[in-house]
Amino acid sequence: LAVLRSATSEAADWLDPEVPLGRLVPGAAADLLLLDADPVPDVSALRGLHAVVRDGRVARDDRGTLAALGRP
């Protein structure tokens, strides 16, 4: 859980504590990684990427689509 927090809410707080990022709360900007398993008991579950939600678009885990989401 500490690894996940350091990569999300704590990182967002470090960048700018006044901007609502890194959390799933109303009004916050959020890009999401949807995983096949719970990463809390085993962080290697982060490798089981199922889909990405970015700017309101959902991309399933086909590597070409997910890779394209990372490009401006």
Phi, psi and omega in degrees: 000324179297322179296316180294318178295320181293334180270352184236266187296320180291322177295318179296318178298321181294320180293312180193102183295346181273346182261129182282085178235161172077014182218154174260086180221155178304134178090350181272144172282135183213127164256139187238144168254124177258122186255161177279342183214165180285120181278353182296310180286335182212105185298341178294347175297344177297340178285343181269059182290126180260316181198165177233139172245119181222128181053036177079002178257138178258130176237126176286169184281069163247125194304327179295316180293314181294322178295323180293330179296333181281353181260141177291000000 
